[in-house]
Amino acid sequence: MTNIILIILISINFILTTININKALKNIQKRKQKIKEVQNNLNIKKLALYQIMPIFTKYDLKSKMFAKFKQEDIEKLNKIVDNIQKENTQIYIFSVKLLENIDINNLRNFIHNIPITIINYHKSSNTFPIAGTYDRKNNTIEIYRDKNNITLYHELLHASSASYIYDAIGFKTQINGITIGKGLNEGYTELLNNRLFNTKSKSYLYLQKLAKLIEKFYQNKEEMIEDYFNADLLRLFGELLKSMSIEEAVDIIVELDQFIEPETLDYISYLKTKQKIKNIYNKSKIKTLSR
């Protein structure tokens, strides 16, 4: 009897082990397929960027995209903030922090979008893969889970940097129907979120660190903030091209997009991209010193 029970237990263990191995093999296969899909998408994005690079010969990076605020613009902004104070305390706190830290001349998109932004809260669920989203077309924020308003403020930063003129949010833009710059945009948005609201969110952690490295290519960090809130990816490229080739700039911005996908979010790829950016930065500094 004991031998029969032992044989049954061994058989069950063998079956369970086989099932687990099969699951593991399927997961590995899925990951490989996802990595292949992401790599193909990255190559498509690079081609799309190369197609618009000739624009830089006509794009005046020295001139500002918008004129400075007039008195009527300032009055409009103050009125908007006063109305927000009466209607939504959380958005008011966000608005005050923005006004304290961001030049008002960079808040045109904030003025246009925030007063008409709709925020929908959903039943909290730790199993839902996304904490929040912002839909530029409908100007709607969806909050699925939030702690200390970190998700809300992240999405409000998206709304504040979403262009009302063309299809772009911060450093994320559409080129011939292809989304470019999402990785940099999410990383930099969360970096600003932590700075403005003194939090230590680890969301998009790799992308935050990479965005901070890219920020170093600006002589004045305030100019990167300006480009972000004016949704001007071209001007960011123009800044990068002062220190690197077109190929290097395209590779860096596109490579950051791979860290959006959980299936391709691995530490080795992050280290390679990080080292690539640091090497380019160090080379640019050596060239500057040798002049």
Backbone as JSON, one array per atom type, in Angstrom:
{
  "sequence": "MTNIILIILISINFILTTININKALKNIQKRKQKIKEVQNNLNIKKLALYQIMPIFTKYDLKSKMFAKFKQEDIEKLNKIVDNIQKENTQIYIFSVKLLENIDINNLRNFIHNIPITIINYHKSSNTFPIAGTYDRKNNTIEIYRDKNNITLYHELLHASSASYIYDAIGFKTQINGITIGKGLNEGYTELLNNRLFNTKSKSYLYLQKLAKLIEKFYQNKEEMIEDYFNADLLRLFGELLKSMSIEEAVDIIVELDQFIEPETLDYISYLKTKQKIKNIYNKSKIKTLSR",
  "N": [[0.83, -1.21, 0.0], [1.91, 1.22, 0.82], [3.88, 1.56, -1.11], [2.32, 1.95, -3.39], [1.06, 4.4, -2.84], [3.33, 6.0, -2.76], [4.2, 5.8, -5.42], [2.05, 7.05, -6.69], [2.26, 9.65, -5.66], [4.75, 10.38, -6.68], [4.14, 10.32, -9.39], [2.2, 12.33, -9.58], [3.78, 14.52, -8.85], [5.59, 14.5, -10.97], [3.88, 15.07, -13.11], [2.99, 17.66, -12.39], [5.43, 19.0, -12.44], [6.07, 18.77, -15.13], [3.98, 20.27, -16.25], [4.58, 22.81, -15.21], [7.06, 23.24, -16.41], [6.31, 23.33, -19.1], [4.7, 25.62, -19.04], [6.62, 27.52, -18.38], [8.27, 27.37, -20.63], [6.48, 28.27, -22.58], [6.09, 30.89, -21.69], [8.66, 31.91, -22.04], [8.83, 31.72, -24.8], [6.8, 33.52, -25.53], [7.88, 35.88, -24.51], [10.18, 36.13, -26.11], [8.95, 36.51, -28.59], [7.63, 38.89, -28.11], [9.77, 40.63, -27.66], [10.91, 40.58, -30.2], [8.84, 41.79, -31.67], [8.79, 44.33, -30.49], [11.37, 45.22, -31.14], [11.16, 45.36, -33.92], [9.26, 47.4, -34.08], [10.75, 49.5, -33.0], [12.67, 49.87, -34.98], [11.05, 50.74, -37.07], [10.22, 53.18, -36.01], [12.64, 54.54, -35.95], [13.17, 54.84, -38.68], [11.03, 56.51, -39.34], [11.75, 58.82, -37.94], [14.17, 59.51, -39.18], [13.17, 60.35, -41.6], [12.06, 62.84, -41.07], [14.17, 64.37, -40.29], [15.43, 66.22, -42.13], [13.97, 68.51, -41.64], [15.24, 70.01, -39.74], [16.98, 71.69, -41.01], [15.48, 73.83, -41.62], [14.31, 74.6, -39.34], [14.17, 76.93, -36.87], [15.93, 76.99, -34.13], [16.64, 78.88, -32.32], [14.7, 80.81, -32.06], [11.74, 81.41, -30.13], [8.89, 79.31, -29.66], [6.47, 80.43, -28.91], [5.15, 83.69, -28.18], [5.86, 85.83, -25.33], [3.78, 85.87, -22.4], [1.0, 88.05, -22.38], [-0.58, 90.73, -20.53], [-3.28, 90.15, -20.45], [-3.25, 87.4, -20.79], [-2.09, 86.56, -18.42], [-4.01, 87.41, -16.6], [-6.1, 85.75, -17.37], [-5.05, 83.26, -16.69], [-4.85, 83.53, -13.88], [-7.56, 83.75, -13.25], [-8.48, 81.23, -13.99], [-7.13, 79.6, -12.12], [-8.29, 80.55, -9.76], [-10.93, 79.69, -10.11], [-10.51, 76.94, -10.13], [-9.71, 76.55, -7.51], [-12.1, 76.81, -6.15], [-13.52, 74.67, -7.13], [-12.06, 72.2, -7.2], [-10.01, 70.84, -4.95], [-7.72, 69.19, -5.06], [-6.71, 69.48, -7.69], [-6.22, 72.15, -7.52], [-4.08, 72.31, -5.67], [-2.13, 71.07, -7.2], [-1.99, 72.95, -9.3], [-1.05, 75.26, -7.99], [1.52, 74.44, -7.19], [2.63, 74.12, -9.7], [2.62, 76.74, -10.68], [4.37, 77.88, -8.88], [6.8, 76.77, -9.58], [7.15, 76.62, -12.35], [7.78, 78.55, -15.22], [5.4, 80.93, -16.14], [5.05, 81.48, -18.81], [5.25, 79.1, -20.05], [2.91, 77.77, -19.78], [0.76, 77.57, -21.53], [-0.57, 75.36, -22.64], [-1.53, 74.23, -20.32], [-3.38, 76.22, -19.51], [-5.24, 75.97, -21.56], [-6.08, 73.27, -21.42], [-6.51, 72.25, -18.72], [-8.83, 73.48, -17.42], [-10.94, 72.16, -18.7], [-10.53, 69.53, -18.33], [-11.54, 66.26, -17.65], [-11.9, 64.15, -14.88], [-11.98, 60.84, -14.01], [-12.62, 58.56, -11.5], [-11.89, 55.22, -10.67], [-12.89, 52.08, -9.2], [-10.64, 51.02, -6.77], [-7.97, 48.88, -7.58], [-5.47, 46.59, -7.16], [-4.67, 44.75, -8.94], [-5.03, 45.72, -11.45], [-3.3, 46.61, -14.36], [-2.53, 49.24, -15.01], [-2.05, 52.39, -13.49], [-3.1, 54.88, -14.04], [-4.44, 56.94, -16.72], [-4.18, 59.28, -19.48], [-6.15, 60.82, -21.84], [-5.65, 62.53, -24.66], [-7.28, 63.41, -26.81], [-9.93, 63.34, -25.87], [-9.5, 64.72, -23.62], [-9.39, 63.57, -21.03], [-8.92, 62.1, -17.85], [-8.22, 59.01, -16.4], [-8.33, 57.38, -13.37], [-7.13, 54.62, -11.77], [-5.82, 53.49, -9.63], [-4.32, 55.05, -6.82], [-1.96, 56.76, -4.8], [-1.48, 59.08, -2.42], [-2.02, 61.0, -4.33], [-0.17, 60.78, -6.38], [-0.4, 59.48, -8.86], [-2.51, 60.98, -9.97], [-1.33, 63.56, -10.2], [0.72, 62.99, -11.98], [-0.74, 62.39, -14.3], [-2.03, 64.82, -14.64], [0.13, 66.41, -15.26], [0.63, 65.42, -17.79], [-1.69, 66.37, -19.05], [-1.22, 69.09, -18.81], [0.88, 69.46, -20.49], [0.06, 68.75, -22.95], [-0.31, 69.38, -26.3], [-2.55, 71.68, -27.74], [-2.64, 72.26, -30.32], [-1.33, 70.49, -32.1], [-0.81, 66.9, -32.5], [0.52, 65.92, -29.81], [2.05, 65.14, -26.68], [3.82, 66.45, -24.19], [6.98, 65.12, -24.59], [6.16, 63.17, -26.26], [5.08, 62.33, -29.45], [3.32, 62.26, -32.63], [4.36, 60.9, -35.65], [3.69, 60.63, -38.87], [1.63, 58.88, -38.11], [2.94, 57.24, -36.33], [3.92, 56.61, -33.04], [6.25, 58.45, -31.24], [8.8, 58.88, -28.78], [7.56, 58.19, -26.36], [8.69, 56.78, -24.2], [10.74, 58.5, -23.15], [9.05, 60.62, -22.51], [7.32, 59.59, -20.48], [9.19, 58.93, -18.51], [10.4, 61.44, -17.96], [8.18, 62.91, -17.18], [7.45, 61.63, -14.78], [9.76, 62.14, -13.37], [9.64, 64.94, -13.09], [7.29, 64.99, -11.62], [8.08, 63.85, -9.16], [9.95, 65.79, -8.37], [8.48, 68.22, -8.25], [6.48, 67.66, -6.37], [7.76, 66.59, -4.26], [8.06, 63.79, -3.88], [8.79, 60.22, -3.89], [8.41, 58.44, -6.02], [8.65, 55.31, -7.66], [7.8, 54.61, -10.1], [8.23, 53.97, -13.54], [11.02, 53.78, -13.23], [13.59, 53.14, -14.45], [13.3, 54.72, -16.72], [13.06, 57.26, -15.62], [15.66, 57.65, -14.65], [17.13, 57.56, -17.02], [16.03, 59.71, -18.39], [16.92, 61.75, -16.78], [19.63, 61.67, -17.36], [19.59, 62.48, -20.03], [18.72, 65.05, -19.67], [21.04, 66.32, -18.88], [22.32, 67.12, -21.16], [21.36, 69.57, -21.78], [22.35, 72.87, -21.36], [21.01, 74.58, -19.75], [18.69, 73.53, -17.53], [16.12, 74.45, -17.34], [15.32, 74.97, -19.89], [14.74, 72.49, -20.95], [12.5, 71.87, -19.5], [10.84, 73.84, -20.52], [10.64, 73.0, -23.21], [9.32, 70.61, -22.78], [6.77, 71.34, -21.64], [5.8, 72.79, -23.73], [5.46, 70.87, -25.55], [7.48, 70.11, -27.45], [9.25, 68.2, -29.18], [11.0, 68.35, -31.32], [12.65, 70.54, -30.77], [13.99, 69.53, -28.57], [15.44, 67.49, -29.83], [17.06, 69.15, -31.35], [18.65, 70.25, -29.37], [20.03, 67.99, -28.48], [21.52, 67.4, -30.76], [23.57, 69.17, -30.67], [25.52, 67.91, -29.31], [25.86, 65.39, -30.32], [25.6, 62.96, -33.05], [23.05, 62.75, -35.66], [22.22, 60.1, -35.94], [22.91, 59.0, -33.45], [21.28, 60.52, -31.73], [18.7, 59.79, -32.6], [18.77, 57.01, -32.08], [18.97, 56.99, -29.26], [16.57, 58.28, -28.3], [14.6, 56.63, -29.42], [15.29, 54.11, -28.36], [14.59, 54.37, -25.68], [11.89, 53.93, -25.69], [11.49, 51.2, -25.52], [11.48, 50.51, -22.88], [9.0, 50.91, -21.89], [7.39, 48.71, -22.21], [6.48, 46.0, -20.21], [7.3, 43.39, -20.75], [9.72, 43.62, -22.03], [11.34, 44.9, -20.32], [14.23, 44.89, -19.07], [17.14, 44.63, -17.0], [19.72, 44.52, -18.11], [19.47, 45.59, -20.71], [18.76, 48.16, -19.99], [21.12, 49.03, -18.69], [22.89, 49.02, -20.86], [21.82, 51.02, -22.53], [21.97, 53.2, -20.8], [24.77, 53.39, -20.46], [25.51, 53.97, -23.06], [24.42, 56.56, -23.41], [25.86, 57.95, -21.44], [28.47, 57.67, -22.4], [28.37, 59.14, -24.8], [27.81, 61.66, -23.74], [30.12, 62.14, -22.19], [32.1, 62.18, -24.2], [31.28, 64.44, -25.61], [31.8, 66.4, -23.74], [34.57, 66.27, -23.54], [35.29, 67.12, -26.09], [34.36, 69.74, -25.96], [36.02, 70.84, -23.99], [38.47, 70.68, -25.26], [38.46, 72.59, -27.17]],
  "CA": [[0.0, 0.0, 0.0], [2.83, 2.37, 0.92], [4.54, 1.71, -2.41], [1.33, 2.5, -4.33], [0.92, 5.83, -2.5], [4.57, 6.65, -3.17], [4.18, 5.88, -6.88], [1.04, 8.06, -7.04], [2.83, 10.98, -5.34], [5.81, 10.64, -7.66], [3.47, 10.58, -10.67], [1.6, 13.67, -9.49], [4.89, 15.47, -8.86], [6.11, 14.52, -12.33], [2.9, 15.78, -13.95], [3.04, 19.09, -12.04], [6.7, 19.53, -12.93], [5.93, 18.87, -16.59], [3.09, 21.4, -16.53], [5.32, 24.03, -14.91], [8.09, 23.4, -17.45], [5.62, 23.75, -20.32], [4.3, 27.02, -18.83], [7.85, 28.33, -18.44], [8.69, 27.4, -22.03], [5.53, 29.14, -23.29], [6.38, 32.27, -21.28], [9.91, 32.28, -22.71], [8.5, 31.92, -26.21], [6.03, 34.76, -25.63], [8.81, 36.99, -24.3], [11.0, 36.27, -27.32], [8.11, 37.07, -29.64], [7.37, 40.29, -27.77], [11.03, 41.35, -27.89], [11.04, 40.71, -31.65], [7.86, 42.79, -32.1], [9.25, 45.65, -30.01], [12.54, 45.6, -31.93], [10.67, 45.77, -35.23], [8.63, 48.71, -33.9], [11.82, 50.48, -32.8], [13.27, 50.13, -36.29], [10.07, 51.55, -37.82], [10.28, 54.52, -35.44], [13.89, 55.16, -36.39], [12.97, 55.24, -40.09], [10.11, 57.67, -39.34], [12.5, 59.99, -37.48], [15.13, 59.89, -40.22], [12.43, 61.03, -42.67], [11.76, 64.24, -40.72], [15.39, 65.08, -39.91], [15.71, 67.41, -42.96], [13.25, 69.67, -41.11], [16.15, 70.79, -38.91], [17.64, 72.71, -41.82], [14.54, 74.95, -41.72], [13.75, 74.84, -38.01], [14.97, 77.91, -36.14], [15.92, 76.6, -32.72], [16.92, 80.03, -31.47], [13.47, 81.56, -31.83], [10.77, 80.74, -29.27], [7.69, 78.87, -30.35], [5.37, 81.34, -28.58], [5.51, 84.98, -27.58], [5.65, 85.87, -23.89], [2.41, 86.17, -21.96], [0.55, 89.43, -22.22], [-1.31, 90.93, -19.29], [-4.57, 89.44, -20.56], [-2.98, 85.98, -20.58], [-1.85, 86.39, -16.98], [-5.32, 87.54, -15.95], [-6.86, 84.54, -17.7], [-4.47, 82.21, -15.88], [-5.26, 83.76, -12.49], [-8.98, 83.44, -13.16], [-8.6, 79.77, -14.06], [-6.69, 79.05, -10.84], [-9.33, 80.91, -8.78], [-12.07, 78.78, -10.33], [-10.09, 75.6, -9.7], [-9.7, 76.55, -6.05], [-13.49, 76.63, -5.7], [-14.14, 73.44, -7.66], [-11.32, 70.95, -6.99], [-8.85, 71.11, -4.09], [-6.54, 68.44, -5.5], [-6.17, 70.13, -8.88], [-5.73, 73.46, -7.08], [-2.75, 72.09, -5.1], [-1.27, 70.83, -8.37], [-1.84, 74.21, -10.03], [-0.21, 76.15, -7.19], [2.89, 73.94, -7.31], [3.08, 74.4, -11.06], [2.86, 78.19, -10.77], [5.53, 78.18, -8.05], [8.03, 76.2, -10.11], [7.23, 76.66, -13.81], [7.57, 79.86, -15.83], [4.02, 81.01, -16.65], [5.08, 81.52, -20.28], [5.21, 77.72, -20.53], [1.66, 77.16, -19.31], [-0.34, 77.75, -22.48], [-1.34, 74.12, -22.73], [-2.23, 74.13, -19.03], [-4.53, 77.14, -19.57], [-6.23, 75.46, -22.5], [-6.57, 71.93, -21.13], [-6.9, 71.92, -17.35], [-10.22, 73.83, -17.05], [-11.92, 71.27, -19.31], [-10.11, 68.15, -18.11], [-12.47, 65.43, -16.88], [-11.2, 63.13, -14.11], [-12.83, 59.73, -13.61], [-12.0, 57.63, -10.55], [-12.43, 53.87, -10.74], [-12.71, 51.29, -7.99], [-9.23, 50.68, -6.61], [-7.62, 47.49, -7.84], [-4.03, 46.4, -7.26], [-4.39, 43.82, -10.03], [-5.13, 46.42, -12.73], [-1.91, 46.89, -14.75], [-2.26, 50.67, -15.19], [-2.54, 53.22, -12.37], [-3.89, 55.99, -14.58], [-4.22, 57.28, -18.14], [-4.67, 60.56, -19.96], [-6.56, 60.78, -23.25], [-5.55, 63.9, -25.16], [-8.39, 63.77, -27.69], [-11.12, 63.6, -25.04], [-9.04, 65.49, -22.46], [-9.95, 62.82, -19.91], [-8.0, 61.34, -17.01], [-8.8, 57.85, -15.72], [-7.52, 56.97, -12.23], [-7.49, 53.26, -11.34], [-5.3, 53.39, -8.26], [-3.52, 56.23, -6.54], [-1.49, 56.92, -3.44], [-1.02, 60.46, -2.19], [-2.25, 61.78, -5.57], [0.98, 60.7, -7.28], [-0.91, 59.16, -10.2], [-3.29, 62.13, -10.45], [-0.44, 64.65, -10.6], [1.4, 62.54, -13.19], [-1.66, 62.54, -15.44], [-2.26, 66.26, -14.82], [1.3, 66.92, -15.99], [0.37, 65.09, -19.19], [-2.7, 67.31, -19.54], [-0.62, 70.43, -18.85], [1.9, 69.51, -21.55], [-0.56, 68.25, -24.19], [-0.53, 70.47, -27.26], [-3.91, 71.83, -28.28], [-2.47, 72.61, -31.73], [-1.01, 69.29, -32.86], [-0.9, 65.65, -31.75], [1.71, 65.71, -29.0], [1.95, 65.3, -25.23], [5.2, 66.52, -23.72], [7.94, 64.68, -25.59], [5.56, 62.11, -27.08], [4.42, 62.93, -30.6], [2.97, 61.37, -33.73], [5.01, 61.17, -36.94], [3.08, 59.74, -39.87], [0.85, 57.86, -37.42], [3.79, 56.43, -35.46], [4.2, 57.3, -31.77], [7.67, 58.61, -30.93], [9.15, 59.6, -27.56], [6.74, 57.84, -25.19], [9.56, 56.4, -23.09], [11.3, 59.72, -22.57], [7.98, 61.43, -21.95], [6.86, 59.02, -19.21], [10.27, 59.05, -17.54], [10.58, 62.84, -17.57], [6.97, 63.32, -16.46], [7.53, 61.15, -13.4], [10.87, 62.87, -12.75], [9.06, 66.23, -12.67], [6.3, 64.7, -10.58], [8.82, 63.69, -7.9], [10.58, 67.06, -8.01], [7.49, 69.24, -7.92], [5.65, 67.31, -5.22], [8.65, 66.05, -3.23], [7.73, 62.39, -3.66], [9.85, 59.28, -4.29], [7.77, 57.4, -6.82], [9.56, 54.46, -8.44], [7.2, 54.32, -11.4], [9.13, 54.28, -14.66], [12.3, 54.08, -12.57], [14.65, 53.17, -15.44], [13.09, 55.87, -17.61], [13.39, 58.47, -14.86], [17.12, 57.78, -14.6], [17.61, 57.86, -18.37], [15.59, 61.08, -18.69], [17.81, 62.64, -16.02], [20.88, 61.73, -18.11], [19.34, 63.3, -21.22], [18.62, 66.43, -19.19], [22.39, 66.87, -18.73], [22.77, 67.7, -22.43], [20.93, 70.97, -21.78], [23.15, 73.75, -20.51], [20.06, 75.12, -18.79], [17.62, 72.55, -17.36], [14.83, 75.13, -17.52], [14.96, 74.89, -21.3], [14.11, 71.18, -21.17], [11.15, 72.04, -18.95], [10.12, 74.65, -21.51], [10.34, 72.14, -24.36], [8.33, 69.62, -22.34], [5.43, 71.92, -21.49], [5.36, 73.25, -25.04], [5.34, 69.67, -26.39], [8.37, 70.39, -28.57], [10.28, 67.17, -29.32], [12.0, 68.81, -32.3], [13.64, 71.41, -30.1], [14.83, 68.64, -27.77], [16.39, 66.9, -30.76], [18.02, 70.19, -31.7], [19.58, 70.37, -28.25], [20.89, 66.8, -28.48], [22.41, 67.44, -31.92], [24.75, 69.98, -30.34], [26.5, 67.05, -28.65], [25.93, 64.05, -30.93], [25.14, 62.85, -34.43], [21.63, 62.46, -35.84], [22.03, 58.67, -35.69], [22.97, 58.78, -32.0], [20.08, 61.12, -31.12], [17.56, 58.94, -32.96], [18.9, 55.76, -31.35], [18.69, 57.2, -27.84], [15.15, 58.56, -28.07], [13.8, 55.45, -29.77], [15.59, 53.01, -27.44], [13.87, 54.56, -24.43], [10.53, 53.43, -25.82], [11.41, 49.77, -25.2], [11.32, 50.32, -21.44], [7.58, 51.05, -21.56], [6.8, 47.38, -22.24], [6.96, 45.15, -19.1], [7.93, 42.17, -21.25], [11.08, 43.91, -22.51], [11.96, 45.76, -19.31], [15.26, 44.13, -18.38], [18.21, 45.45, -16.44], [20.88, 44.54, -19.01], [19.17, 46.58, -21.77], [18.82, 49.48, -19.34], [22.53, 49.37, -18.47], [23.5, 49.31, -22.17], [21.34, 52.33, -22.97], [22.54, 54.16, -19.86], [26.19, 53.55, -20.77], [25.59, 54.64, -24.36], [24.17, 57.99, -23.19], [26.98, 58.5, -20.66], [29.64, 57.74, -23.28], [28.17, 60.28, -25.71], [27.92, 62.88, -22.94], [31.54, 62.32, -21.83], [32.81, 62.56, -25.42], [30.92, 65.82, -25.94], [32.48, 67.27, -22.78], [35.99, 66.29, -23.91], [35.39, 67.99, -27.27], [34.16, 71.12, -25.51], [37.23, 71.27, -23.25], [39.63, 70.72, -26.17], [38.35, 73.72, -28.12]],
  "C": [[0.87, 1.27, 0.0], [3.5, 2.65, -0.42], [3.6, 2.34, -3.45], [1.18, 4.0, -4.11], [2.14, 6.61, -2.98], [4.62, 6.84, -4.69], [3.21, 6.96, -7.35], [1.6, 9.47, -6.8], [3.92, 11.37, -6.33], [5.22, 11.01, -9.01], [2.87, 11.97, -10.7], [2.67, 14.74, -9.57], [5.47, 15.61, -10.26], [5.2, 15.3, -13.27], [2.95, 17.28, -13.69], [4.32, 19.74, -12.55], [6.66, 19.74, -14.43], [5.08, 20.06, -16.98], [3.83, 22.72, -16.31], [6.4, 24.31, -15.96], [7.46, 23.9, -18.74], [5.19, 25.22, -20.23], [5.51, 27.94, -18.98], [8.33, 28.47, -19.88], [7.79, 28.31, -22.86], [5.79, 30.6, -22.97], [7.65, 32.79, -21.95], [9.66, 32.58, -24.18], [7.74, 33.22, -26.43], [6.94, 35.97, -25.48], [9.69, 37.23, -25.52], [10.21, 36.92, -28.45], [7.85, 38.55, -29.4], [8.61, 41.14, -28.02], [11.23, 41.59, -29.38], [10.09, 41.78, -32.18], [8.31, 44.2, -31.72], [10.43, 46.13, -30.84], [12.13, 46.05, -33.33], [10.03, 47.16, -35.17], [9.66, 49.81, -33.72], [12.47, 50.85, -34.13], [12.35, 50.99, -37.16], [10.11, 53.0, -37.34], [11.54, 55.25, -35.89], [13.77, 55.66, -37.83], [12.09, 56.48, -40.18], [10.85, 58.94, -38.92], [13.51, 60.45, -38.53], [14.44, 60.68, -41.35], [12.19, 62.5, -42.36], [13.01, 65.03, -40.37], [15.74, 66.27, -40.81], [15.0, 68.67, -42.48], [14.2, 70.59, -40.33], [16.88, 71.87, -39.7], [16.78, 73.97, -41.93], [14.03, 75.4, -40.34], [14.66, 75.76, -37.21], [14.89, 77.61, -34.65], [16.16, 77.77, -31.77], [15.65, 80.82, -31.14], [12.5, 80.74, -30.99], [9.53, 80.39, -30.07], [6.54, 79.85, -30.14], [5.93, 82.66, -28.03], [5.26, 84.92, -26.07], [4.21, 86.26, -23.57], [2.17, 87.68, -21.92], [-0.23, 89.52, -20.91], [-2.64, 90.17, -19.3], [-4.41, 87.94, -20.36], [-2.79, 85.68, -19.09], [-3.16, 86.47, -16.22], [-6.18, 86.3, -16.17], [-6.37, 83.37, -16.84], [-4.9, 82.33, -14.42], [-6.73, 83.41, -12.27], [-9.22, 81.93, -13.16], [-8.24, 79.14, -12.72], [-7.7, 79.36, -9.74], [-10.54, 79.98, -8.89], [-11.75, 77.36, -9.87], [-10.11, 75.49, -8.18], [-11.1, 76.28, -5.49], [-14.03, 75.24, -6.04], [-13.4, 72.15, -7.3], [-10.03, 71.23, -6.23], [-7.59, 70.43, -4.59], [-5.89, 69.07, -6.73], [-5.61, 71.51, -8.51], [-4.32, 73.33, -6.5], [-1.73, 71.87, -6.22], [-0.97, 72.14, -9.09], [-0.92, 75.19, -9.3], [1.26, 75.74, -7.3], [3.47, 74.25, -8.69], [3.45, 75.87, -11.2], [4.09, 78.6, -9.96], [6.84, 77.81, -8.74], [8.22, 76.31, -11.62], [6.94, 78.08, -14.3], [6.18, 79.91, -16.46], [3.97, 81.05, -18.17], [5.06, 80.11, -20.89], [3.91, 77.01, -20.17], [0.48, 77.38, -20.25], [-1.21, 76.51, -22.6], [-2.12, 73.86, -21.44], [-3.5, 74.97, -19.06], [-5.64, 76.57, -20.45], [-6.88, 74.17, -22.03], [-7.17, 71.72, -19.74], [-8.35, 72.3, -17.01], [-11.27, 72.87, -17.62], [-11.53, 69.8, -19.17], [-11.11, 67.43, -17.22], [-11.68, 64.32, -16.18], [-12.2, 62.09, -13.64], [-12.06, 58.8, -12.68], [-12.7, 56.28, -10.64], [-12.15, 53.14, -9.44], [-11.27, 50.8, -7.91], [-9.0, 49.19, -6.82], [-6.12, 47.37, -8.04], [-3.65, 45.48, -8.41], [-4.44, 44.51, -11.38], [-3.73, 46.89, -13.13], [-1.54, 48.36, -14.85], [-2.85, 51.47, -14.03], [-3.42, 54.36, -12.86], [-3.57, 56.23, -16.05], [-4.72, 58.69, -18.42], [-4.95, 60.45, -21.44], [-6.59, 62.21, -23.77], [-6.76, 64.32, -25.97], [-9.66, 64.13, -26.91], [-10.8, 64.44, -23.81], [-9.59, 64.88, -21.16], [-8.85, 62.04, -19.18], [-8.78, 60.21, -16.34], [-7.84, 57.44, -14.61], [-8.01, 55.62, -11.73], [-6.95, 52.94, -9.96], [-4.34, 54.54, -8.04], [-3.12, 56.24, -5.08], [-0.9, 58.31, -3.3], [-1.08, 61.32, -3.45], [-1.09, 61.73, -6.55], [0.54, 60.42, -8.71], [-1.67, 60.34, -10.8], [-2.36, 63.23, -10.97], [0.36, 64.27, -11.86], [0.52, 62.77, -14.41], [-1.99, 64.02, -15.69], [-1.07, 66.93, -15.5], [1.17, 66.6, -17.48], [-0.62, 66.1, -19.78], [-2.12, 68.71, -19.71], [0.4, 70.59, -19.97], [1.35, 68.99, -22.88], [-0.87, 69.42, -25.11], [-1.97, 70.5, -27.74], [-3.86, 72.18, -29.76], [-2.2, 71.37, -32.57], [-0.93, 68.09, -31.93], [0.39, 65.36, -31.0], [1.39, 65.93, -27.53], [3.37, 65.31, -24.69], [6.16, 66.13, -24.84], [7.42, 63.51, -26.44], [4.79, 62.75, -28.23], [4.13, 61.88, -31.66], [3.69, 61.82, -35.01], [4.49, 60.15, -37.94], [2.34, 58.58, -39.21], [1.64, 56.98, -36.48], [4.13, 57.23, -34.2], [5.69, 57.27, -31.46], [7.82, 59.31, -29.58], [8.36, 59.26, -26.32], [7.6, 57.51, -23.98], [10.15, 57.6, -22.38], [10.21, 60.54, -21.88], [7.51, 60.9, -20.59], [7.94, 59.18, -18.14], [10.43, 60.48, -17.04], [9.37, 63.36, -16.8], [7.04, 62.88, -15.01], [8.7, 61.8, -12.65], [10.39, 64.23, -12.26], [8.07, 66.05, -11.54], [6.98, 64.58, -9.21], [9.43, 65.01, -7.43], [9.57, 68.09, -7.52], [6.76, 68.95, -6.61], [6.42, 66.57, -4.14], [8.28, 64.61, -2.86], [8.9, 61.52, -4.13], [9.22, 58.12, -5.06], [8.81, 56.63, -7.62], [8.92, 54.02, -9.76], [8.14, 54.77, -12.5], [10.54, 54.59, -14.17], [13.47, 54.15, -13.56], [14.54, 54.42, -16.31], [13.35, 57.19, -16.9], [14.9, 58.71, -14.88], [17.69, 58.15, -15.96], [17.22, 59.28, -18.78], [16.49, 62.09, -17.98], [19.16, 62.76, -16.72], [20.72, 62.61, -19.35], [19.26, 64.78, -20.85], [19.99, 67.1, -19.1], [22.91, 67.5, -20.02], [22.31, 69.15, -22.6], [21.86, 71.78, -20.88], [22.28, 74.36, -19.42], [18.87, 74.17, -18.69], [16.23, 73.16, -17.58], [14.38, 75.06, -18.98], [14.35, 73.53, -21.66], [12.68, 71.21, -20.63], [10.27, 72.8, -19.93], [9.71, 73.8, -22.71], [9.26, 71.12, -24.01], [6.92, 70.2, -22.3], [4.9, 72.5, -22.79], [5.28, 72.11, -26.06], [6.21, 69.78, -27.65], [9.52, 69.38, -28.63], [11.37, 67.59, -30.29], [13.07, 69.67, -31.65], [14.55, 70.58, -29.2], [15.87, 67.96, -28.65], [17.47, 67.91, -31.13], [19.06, 70.38, -30.63], [20.55, 69.19, -28.23], [21.91, 66.86, -29.61], [23.6, 68.37, -31.73], [25.89, 69.11, -29.8], [26.68, 65.7, -29.31], [25.44, 64.08, -32.36], [23.64, 62.59, -34.48], [21.34, 61.0, -35.5], [22.01, 58.38, -34.19], [21.73, 59.33, -31.31], [18.85, 60.26, -31.38], [17.59, 57.65, -32.16], [18.5, 55.92, -29.88], [17.2, 57.37, -27.59], [14.29, 57.34, -28.35], [14.04, 54.3, -28.79], [14.84, 53.15, -26.12], [12.46, 53.99, -24.49], [10.41, 51.95, -25.44], [11.17, 49.52, -23.72], [9.9, 50.61, -20.95], [6.93, 49.68, -21.41], [7.36, 46.52, -21.09], [7.71, 43.92, -19.58], [9.38, 42.39, -21.7], [11.85, 44.8, -21.54], [13.02, 44.95, -18.55], [16.45, 45.02, -18.05], [19.41, 45.58, -17.37], [20.67, 45.58, -20.11], [19.25, 47.99, -21.21], [20.27, 49.93, -19.17], [23.22, 49.74, -19.78], [23.1, 50.7, -22.66], [21.93, 53.44, -22.09], [24.0, 54.45, -20.2], [26.38, 54.26, -22.1], [25.42, 56.16, -24.2], [25.33, 58.64, -22.46], [28.23, 58.65, -21.53], [29.56, 58.94, -24.22], [28.35, 61.6, -24.96], [29.39, 63.17, -22.61], [32.37, 62.75, -23.04], [32.54, 64.02, -25.77], [31.62, 66.8, -25.0], [33.97, 67.39, -23.11], [36.21, 67.2, -25.12], [35.27, 69.46, -26.88], [35.41, 71.67, -24.83], [38.43, 71.44, -24.17], [39.58, 71.88, -27.15], [39.14, 74.92, -27.64]]
}
